[in-house]
Amino acid sequence: MPTLRPGTWVLLCLAITLGLLLPAIGGEASRGASASRVERARLGHTTAGVGPLAGKWDSGIAIQNLYPAPQSIAVEFYDDAGMRLDAATVSLPLPAYGSETIWLPSVANLPDGNYAAVIDAEQPVAYVNLVVNQENHMGDAFTNSSPAYRLELPLVYRWGGTDNAWYTKLTIHNAGTSATRPLVRFYGPASDAALLTYLSPDTIPPSATRTFDLTAAEFAALGDAFTGGTSINADQPLIALAAHCRDDAFKMLAFGTGTDATSAAMTLLAPLVYKNASDGQGTWRSTLQVKNSSSFTARVRIAYRPAGKAANDSARPWQAVGDGTSGPLEYSIPANAVLSIDPQSALQVVAPSGEVVDLPDGFQGSAVVESLNGAAITGIVSAASYDGGLAGAYNMFGAGQASSRLALPLLYNNFDNGSGRWASTLQVQNTSTTQEAKVVVTYRASTASAAGGGPWRAIDDTGPNSGEVAIPPAGTVTFRLAKSGVIDPSGAVGNIPEGFLGSATLESTNGVKIVGAAVTTNYDAGIGVMYNGFSY
């Protein structure tokens, strides 16, 4: 995922609807005028109500400094007409590699409403937006790719069927300098022809945003059980956010963000996949949705690997196979169409033992989706704990997005903000099939944290307490902040303190590339959060 670097523009959809919610998730930021910067990032917004439910939707922006020295940043806010609210500009310092969270209900001179925002920084930063609705126990977090003239969204719903009543609100932000009318094409699983081609009925001014509710009458041609994907085109660069809602008995929210079609890849990496995996409070299941971005049929294979540090956990992939055979299973995806893969189904794989078995219940690990014939693909992983009423999603990584360094701007260890306790897990995938990755994981608390500032360094509990964790070739390792052993600033071995709110940086000391995703749960509030780590 991109970070902000001098001289570049990076856009991120941002949901900002202010009002009563929780005590501040992050510390209240200092406020002041924005100075002239070399580097800026534009953030879009969603609609006032992500779903039709009553209640307030609120945002917190976690911003992490990726520079080895302190820097100051400013965050500016823009209304729907693209006008900047100068009096609401927030300025705050970021320590070296540290993070802070701006909780928008605490921002002075910013009335309730929806806004776009610009992060103004001197040096590279990473960021993530948390969106919550406490009254209806819904929330998720998201990051985004760079703006593009063509965006791919691998997953959208229109009610999703009577037994799976998900629907999508699609937000499009104009990142260009002129007004534009986006063209949105909707595709299903079986055909390369668009099921619906939709032209925005009005233009979107520069820096402005429009939201389209897929349950509205103008999308009726999709039917009442549509699950598919979209391609969005315009003559100006855009960003897009899909808010996936379920507000029946299961009140859930998950976000998907648009991917630049030119960055579609032939290998996709999914570092966090579940099949009926329990975290002690709920049981999680995942769905993988893959969209073909090419003009010809894609042939793909999918391999799964369980999480674990032992080499034999990942010595061979759990390759999806045909019924009762050991031959690799190939999926065909027509041009522009989508493929949905539910590990809950009776999916057969070749296990590490060589047996052909169903992917076992309790599976938590990673997946690699490989295009066999040169077709470019994009993908998303969505996950839900229906017994806990939690959901989240993250975009799959293209292989080219992997790096030897990874940043996670928003992590918790039993942080209590009045709505319950927030607890985070991150899962890291080694992209090399031949080399072990030696990874240093460093946690730093923000100023709002009840814990000390740190830093704390994760230790490898299968070997010496070197502060370096080994991830086997093609393997994944899970870091649960509440359970991971760490070395504290004094050199003592222990755990991250309760009440931690902050960030993490990961570095592969031998240069092997990694990717990762974070998941945060608050079972008291009924909110689950997932987002991509930032490669930098």
Rosetta blueprint (number, residue, H / E / L):
1 M L
2 P L
3 T L
4 L L
5 R L
6 P L
7 G L
8 T L
9 W E
10 V E
11 L E
12 L E
13 C E
14 L L
15 A L
16 I L
17 T L
18 L L
19 G L
20 L L
21 L L
22 L L
23 P L
24 A L
25 I L
26 G L
27 G L
28 E L
29 A L
30 S L
31 R E
32 G L
33 A L
34 S L
35 A L
36 S L
37 R L
38 V L
39 E E
40 R E
41 A E
42 R E
43 L E
44 G E
45 H L
46 T L
47 T L
48 A L
49 G L
50 V L
51 G L
52 P L
53 L L
54 A L
55 G L
56 K L
57 W L
58 D E
59 S E
60 G E
61 I E
62 A E
63 I E
64 Q E
65 N E
66 L L
67 Y L
68 P L
69 A L
70 P L
71 Q E
72 S E
73 I E
74 A E
75 V E
76 E E
77 F E
78 Y E
79 D L
80 D L
81 A L
82 G L
83 M L
84 R E
85 L L
86 D H
87 A H
88 A H
89 T L
90 V E
91 S E
92 L E
93 P E
94 L E
95 P L
96 A L
97 Y L
98 G L
99 S E
100 E E
101 T E
102 I E
103 W E
104 L H
105 P H
106 S H
107 V L
108 A L
109 N L
110 L L
111 P L
112 D L
113 G L
114 N L
115 Y L
116 A E
117 A E
118 V E
119 I E
120 D E
121 A E
122 E L
123 Q L
124 P L
125 V E
126 A E
127 Y E
128 V E
129 N E
130 L E
131 V E
132 V E
133 N E
134 Q L
135 E L
136 N L
137 H L
138 M E
139 G E
140 D E
141 A E
142 F E
143 T L
144 N L
145 S L
146 S L
147 P L
148 A E
149 Y E
150 R E
151 L E
152 E E
153 L E
154 P E
155 L E
156 V E
157 Y E
158 R E
159 W E
160 G L
161 G L
162 T L
163 D L
164 N L
165 A L
166 W L
167 Y E
168 T E
169 K E
170 L E
171 T E
172 I E
173 H E
174 N E
175 A L
176 G L
177 T L
178 S L
179 A L
180 T E
181 R L
182 P L
183 L E
184 V E
185 R E
186 F E
187 Y E
188 G L
189 P L
190 A L
191 S L
192 D L
193 A L
194 A L
195 L L
196 L E
197 T E
198 Y E
199 L E
200 S L
201 P L
202 D L
203 T L
204 I E
205 P L
206 P L
207 S L
208 A L
209 T E
210 R E
211 T E
212 F E
213 D E
214 L L
215 T L
216 A L
217 A H
218 E H
219 F H
220 A H
221 A H
222 L H
223 G L
224 D L
225 A L
226 F E
227 T E
228 G E
229 G E
230 T E
231 S E
232 I E
233 N E
234 A E
235 D E
236 Q E
237 P E
238 L E
239 I E
240 A E
241 L E
242 A E
243 A E
244 H E
245 C E
246 R E
247 D E
248 D L
249 A L
250 F L
251 K E
252 M E
253 L E
254 A E
255 F E
256 G E
257 T E
258 G L
259 T E
260 D E
261 A H
262 T H
263 S H
264 A L
265 A E
266 M L
267 T E
268 L E
269 L E
270 A E
271 P E
272 L E
273 V E
274 Y E
275 K E
276 N L
277 A E
278 S E
279 D L
280 G L
281 Q L
282 G L
283 T E
284 W E
285 R E
286 S E
287 T E
288 L E
289 Q E
290 V E
291 K E
292 N E
293 S L
294 S L
295 S L
296 F L
297 T L
298 A E
299 R E
300 V E
301 R E
302 I E
303 A E
304 Y E
305 R E
306 P E
307 A L
308 G L
309 K L
310 A L
311 A H
312 N H
313 D H
314 S L
315 A L
316 R L
317 P L
318 W E
319 Q E
320 A E
321 V E
322 G L
323 D L
324 G L
325 T L
326 S L
327 G L
328 P E
329 L L
330 E L
331 Y E
332 S E
333 I E
334 P L
335 A L
336 N L
337 A L
338 V E
339 L E
340 S E
341 I E
342 D L
343 P L
344 Q L
345 S L
346 A L
347 L L
348 Q E
349 V E
350 V E
351 A L
352 P L
353 S L
354 G L
355 E L
356 V E
357 V E
358 D E
359 L L
360 P L
361 D L
362 G L
363 F E
364 Q E
365 G E
366 S E
367 A E
368 V E
369 V E
370 E E
371 S E
372 L L
373 N L
374 G L
375 A L
376 A L
377 I E
378 T E
379 G E
380 I E
381 V E
382 S E
383 A E
384 A E
385 S E
386 Y L
387 D L
388 G L
389 G L
390 L E
391 A E
392 G E
393 A E
394 Y E
395 N E
396 M L
397 F E
398 G E
399 A H
400 G H
401 Q H
402 A L
403 S E
404 S L
405 R E
406 L E
407 A E
408 L E
409 P E
410 L E
411 L E
412 Y E
413 N E
414 N E
415 F E
416 D E
417 N L
418 G L
419 S L
420 G L
421 R E
422 W E
423 A E
424 S E
425 T E
426 L E
427 Q E
428 V E
429 Q E
430 N E
431 T L
432 S L
433 T L
434 T L
435 Q L
436 E L
437 A E
438 K E
439 V E
440 V E
441 V E
442 T E
443 Y E
444 R E
445 A E
446 S L
447 T L
448 A L
449 S L
450 A L
451 A L
452 G L
453 G L
454 G L
455 P L
456 W E
457 R E
458 A E
459 I L
460 D L
461 D L
462 T L
463 G L
464 P L
465 N L
466 S L
467 G L
468 E L
469 V E
470 A E
471 I E
472 P L
473 P L
474 A L
475 G L
476 T E
477 V E
478 T E
479 F E
480 R E
481 L L
482 A L
483 K L
484 S L
485 G E
486 V E
487 I E
488 D L
489 P L
490 S L
491 G L
492 A L
493 V E
494 G E
495 N E
496 I L
497 P L
498 E L
499 G L
500 F E
501 L E
502 G E
503 S E
504 A E
505 T E
506 L E
507 E E
508 S E
509 T L
510 N L
511 G L
512 V L
513 K L
514 I E
515 V E
516 G E
517 A E
518 A E
519 V E
520 T E
521 T E
522 N E
523 Y L
524 D L
525 A L
526 G L
527 I E
528 G E
529 V E
530 M E
531 Y E
532 N E
533 G L
534 F E
535 S E
536 Y L
